[in-house]
Amino acid sequence: VGDQLLEALAAAVGAGHVLADDDRRARFEVDWTGRFRGRARAVVRPADAAEVAAVLAACRAHGAAVVPQGGNTGMVGASVPRGGEVVLSLARLRDLGAVDTAAAQVQAGAGVTLAEVQAQARAAGLDAGVDLGSRDSATVGGLAATDAGGTHAMRYGTVRARVAGVQAVLADGTIVDRPPLLKDNAGFDLSALLIGSEGTLAVITGVRWRLVPLLTSRVAALVPLPSLEDAAALLAAIRPRLATTLHAADFFLDEGLQLVLDHDGLPAPVRTRTPVYVLLECADRHDPTPDLAEALEDAGIADAVVADDSAERRRLWRFREGHAEAIAAAGIPHKLDVGVPLARLPEFAARARDEIARVAPGARPVIFGHLGDGNVHVNVLGPDPDDDAVDEAVLRLAAACGGTISAEHGVGVAKARWLSLTRPPGELRAMAQIKRALDPDGTLNPGAVFDPTAG
Ligand SMILES: Cc1cc2nc3c(=O)[nH]c(=O)nc-3n(C[C@H](O)[C@H](O)[C@H](O)COP(=O)(O)OP(=O)(O)OC[C@H]3O[C@@H](n4cnc5c(N)ncnc54)[C@H](O)[C@@H]3O)c2cc1C
């Protein structure tokens, strides 16, 4: 007896792009962290928006749920199946247009990677305005669906600020594609609604990406500090001075640095170990080094490691960007990406450590993040993947500190249960109404963002 769903999917995209065998599905069924996995009914790989619409029609007709997937670098378990869904991979939507330099925009298919957008923009004298460690795999569709942040958000905003328009297929097969106009307020902005919707409202097939000036002169500085209070004070002191050039201010702690050094076999960046490191980067058309050096000196910093050539800058960034891989090599982490007001970040980090020790004695926290955005990545090694006591404790603490349970990774399935910690009932009701209006059958990414166990 033939499987009617598989036959309908094959009719939509061609049999060669419906992966039903265990070994061909496997890599789509587990997330980057290894914490989330599930069996897919099939993995389907459409080539364009029309094929995406046909896939959604087939799934609707056969009552199959759909999990959209881009580069599968998401951290909250929402890009992989929970059990029995169809994984809709957007990896083949790879059209990348020529840069429109007059508009400072480029059109990119959902499956184009961030690194490819960056390269295309830079070749035309512009830049993507977004950067993150997963740049070689994370896709335009995934970045928009999660409203990703990254290291330059303090200067250019999150992905939302980079999107001039989204092309998407709604659950009922409607293809949404507004003209690429910067100013277009004729009616609701559906693009804005889809950014950060994590595959629950529509399937994004392309993005009109807004570019920023290419700033080729860059300098980075790694600043060792005694405490996170000092890190926050440093940022407060230098930010006004470097208002037009500072584009990254990340932090990590000695515990994370040691993990990266061991994993990568690298020498330490400074002679004396200190509890906290802040990594600053400035970019401009003219050399920003003197301004940064002066600002650091005035802030009383004498021992920063300054890197003004690109190899040396990459070396410093490796200490920060190597965290995700070094942690993953040490075990399956619980990844809690939260945001707190900068003034409360030191208090949050200290209390998070206490809370983790209380609910999971022996667990190993690794804390780092984007200082400029108050965005803290609390990674916890030790507890079982299914034991979410640390998740609950840390998310409750973030909310108690006036923050959010998700700053840039999204809610996904990992945090759906706790969304009510930061969104009041009225807002949750409005979100549920929007979900019902756009996806009445609940086809798109069930279990993500919305708590499936809530009434
Ligand atoms: C080493 C490393 C560093 C990272 N650093 C950062 C960082 O600094 N900042 C940051 O924000 N994130 C970071 N991430 C997380 C991740 O890269 C981002 O969330 C990214 O936006 C996910 O893109 P993706 O294409 O891999 O999406 P996926 O992981 O495939 O999917 C993520 C979510 O988007 C949905 N989705 C994907 N494509 C579509 C589509 N076309 N239409 C509708 N829904 C879709 C999925 O259903 C899922 O809910 C990092 C990840 C890694 C591994």
The ligand as an SDF file (V2000), in Angstrom:
LIG
                    3D

 53 58  0  0  0  0  0  0  0  0999 V2000
   27.8090   28.4800   16.9600 C   0  0  0  0  0  0  0  0  0  0  0  0
   26.4880   29.1860   17.0180 C   0  0  0  0  0  0  0  0  0  0  0  0
   26.4440   30.5380   17.3300 C   0  0  0  0  0  0  0  0  0  0  0  0
   25.2080   31.2070   17.3680 C   0  0  0  0  0  0  0  0  0  0  0  0
   25.2030   32.5430   17.6650 N   0  0  0  0  0  0  0  0  0  0  0  0
   24.0350   33.2090   17.6470 C   0  0  0  0  0  0  0  0  0  0  0  0
   23.9930   34.6150   17.9340 C   0  0  0  0  0  0  0  0  0  0  0  0
   25.0110   35.2310   18.2370 O   0  0  0  0  0  0  0  0  0  0  0  0
   22.7930   35.2370   17.8610 N   0  0  0  0  0  0  0  0  0  0  0  0
   21.6420   34.5670   17.5420 C   0  0  0  0  0  0  0  0  0  0  0  0
   20.5790   35.1860   17.4850 O   0  0  0  0  0  0  0  0  0  0  0  0
   21.6460   33.2410   17.3030 N   0  0  0  0  0  0  0  0  0  0  0  0
   22.7970   32.5520   17.3490 C   0  0  0  0  0  0  0  0  0  0  0  0
   22.8100   31.2050   17.1060 N   0  0  0  0  0  0  0  0  0  0  0  0
   21.5200   30.4960   16.8850 C   0  0  0  0  0  0  0  0  0  0  0  0
   21.0960   30.3090   15.4060 C   0  0  0  0  0  0  0  0  0  0  0  0
   22.2110   30.3530   14.5410 O   0  0  0  0  0  0  0  0  0  0  0  0
   20.0510   31.3550   15.0120 C   0  0  0  0  0  0  0  0  0  0  0  0
   18.8700   31.1290   15.7460 O   0  0  0  0  0  0  0  0  0  0  0  0
   19.6900   31.3370   13.5020 C   0  0  0  0  0  0  0  0  0  0  0  0
   18.8420   32.4230   13.2560 O   0  0  0  0  0  0  0  0  0  0  0  0
   18.9880   30.0630   13.0550 C   0  0  0  0  0  0  0  0  0  0  0  0
   19.0080   30.0010   11.6380 O   0  0  0  0  0  0  0  0  0  0  0  0
   18.8140   28.5950   10.8780 P   0  0  0  0  0  0  0  0  0  0  0  0
   18.7540   28.8380    9.4350 O   0  0  0  0  0  0  0  0  0  0  0  0
   19.8440   27.6310   11.3380 O   0  0  0  0  0  0  0  0  0  0  0  0
   17.3810   28.1710   11.4130 O   0  0  0  0  0  0  0  0  0  0  0  0
   16.8620   26.7570   11.9890 P   0  0  0  0  0  0  0  0  0  0  0  0
   17.6950   26.3490   13.1410 O   0  0  0  0  0  0  0  0  0  0  0  0
   16.7690   25.7960   10.8690 O   0  0  0  0  0  0  0  0  0  0  0  0
   15.4230   27.1680   12.4770 O   0  0  0  0  0  0  0  0  0  0  0  0
   15.2410   28.0410   13.5720 C   0  0  0  0  0  0  0  0  0  0  0  0
   13.7430   28.3620   13.7090 C   0  0  0  0  0  0  0  0  0  0  0  0
   13.2870   29.0750   12.5750 O   0  0  0  0  0  0  0  0  0  0  0  0
   12.2830   28.3320   11.8780 C   0  0  0  0  0  0  0  0  0  0  0  0
   12.5810   28.4940   10.4500 N   0  0  0  0  0  0  0  0  0  0  0  0
   13.7680   28.2380    9.8160 C   0  0  0  0  0  0  0  0  0  0  0  0
   13.6710   28.5820    8.5330 N   0  0  0  0  0  0  0  0  0  0  0  0
   12.4170   29.0460    8.3400 C   0  0  0  0  0  0  0  0  0  0  0  0
   11.7060   29.5500    7.2200 C   0  0  0  0  0  0  0  0  0  0  0  0
   12.2980   29.6720    6.0280 N   0  0  0  0  0  0  0  0  0  0  0  0
   10.4130   29.9430    7.3940 N   0  0  0  0  0  0  0  0  0  0  0  0
    9.8050   29.8410    8.6010 C   0  0  0  0  0  0  0  0  0  0  0  0
   10.4350   29.3780    9.6840 N   0  0  0  0  0  0  0  0  0  0  0  0
   11.7220   28.9890    9.5550 C   0  0  0  0  0  0  0  0  0  0  0  0
   12.4000   26.9130   12.3780 C   0  0  0  0  0  0  0  0  0  0  0  0
   11.1540   26.2300   12.3030 O   0  0  0  0  0  0  0  0  0  0  0  0
   12.8340   27.1420   13.8050 C   0  0  0  0  0  0  0  0  0  0  0  0
   11.7370   27.4720   14.6050 O   0  0  0  0  0  0  0  0  0  0  0  0
   24.0190   30.5040   17.0920 C   0  0  0  0  0  0  0  0  0  0  0  0
   24.0600   29.1410   16.7770 C   0  0  0  0  0  0  0  0  0  0  0  0
   25.2720   28.4740   16.7390 C   0  0  0  0  0  0  0  0  0  0  0  0
   25.2990   27.0220   16.3860 C   0  0  0  0  0  0  0  0  0  0  0  0
  1  2  1  0
  2  3  1  0
  2 52  2  0
  3  4  2  0
  4  5  1  0
  4 50  1  0
  5  6  2  0
  6  7  1  0
  6 13  1  0
  7  8  2  0
  7  9  1  0
  9 10  1  0
 10 11  2  0
 10 12  1  0
 12 13  2  0
 13 14  1  0
 14 15  1  0
 14 50  1  0
 15 16  1  0
 16 17  1  0
 16 18  1  0
 18 19  1  0
 18 20  1  0
 20 21  1  0
 20 22  1  0
 22 23  1  0
 23 24  1  0
 24 25  2  0
 24 26  1  0
 24 27  1  0
 27 28  1  0
 28 29  2  0
 28 30  1  0
 28 31  1  0
 31 32  1  0
 32 33  1  0
 33 34  1  0
 33 48  1  0
 34 35  1  0
 35 36  1  0
 35 46  1  0
 36 37  1  0
 36 45  1  0
 37 38  2  0
 38 39  1  0
 39 40  1  0
 39 45  2  0
 40 41  1  0
 40 42  2  0
 42 43  1  0
 43 44  2  0
 44 45  1  0
 46 47  1  0
 46 48  1  0
 48 49  1  0
 50 51  2  0
 51 52  1  0
 52 53  1  0
M  END
$$$$
